[in-house]
Amino acid sequence: MHEIEILDRRFSVYLTEEEIQGRITALAEKINDDLKGRDVLFFGILNGAFLFAADLFRQTTLNAQISFIKLASYDGTTSSGKIKELIGWNEDITGKTVVVLEDIVDTGSTLERIIGELTLRKAVEVRICTLLFKPEAYLKDIPIDYIGFEIPNSFVVGYGLDYDGYGRNLNAIYKLIK
Ligand code: IMP
């Protein structure tokens, strides 16, 4: 299935299931090597990272825990309008090495918000792992430790990523046909 339709848009296959799973195995091996012997807590960022987090986590051999957090937007009363609130956060991260698992880093503002929170809560060390990274869109200077694929600045769906809520259940990743 090289082309698919979701709502009003067409997408063509960009990364196959085999490519994605192969890369996740390589990322897990690197993380297993780098973080051996540490007390590790993985944080999956919902909704998009749920499949990536599950597939990566089951390939870790570390003494590790996993939890999930979500950044929810709601209309606030500030001048900027939107406020992003972190929900689902009830872990004690003191003394832990935290690995943030993201589906995609685009501008980096989600990442910046999460890193700010982790710093306040005194993690020993924070590492960032993202399946996809759009270097041309990235506006921050937070270093990203583990990157699955660098991709061009176009819209993608599948393997957890959505278009208007749909497409998350696709096993491959598809790129928008302009
Ligand atoms: P950032 O805060 O700009 O880095 O954006 C991160 C969030 O935007 C991701 O966690 C996704 O939910 C969403 N996002 C960014 N690019 C895409 C895309 O190409 N497809 C689907 N969602 C995306």
Boltz pocket constraint, residues with backbone or C-beta under 6 A from the ligand:
constraints:
  - pocket:
      binder: B
      contacts: [[A, 48], [A, 103], [A, 104], [A, 105], [A, 106], [A, 107], [A, 108], [A, 109], [A, 110], [A, 111], [A, 154], [A, 155], [A, 156], [A, 157], [A, 161], [A, 162], [A, 163]]
      max_distance: 6.0
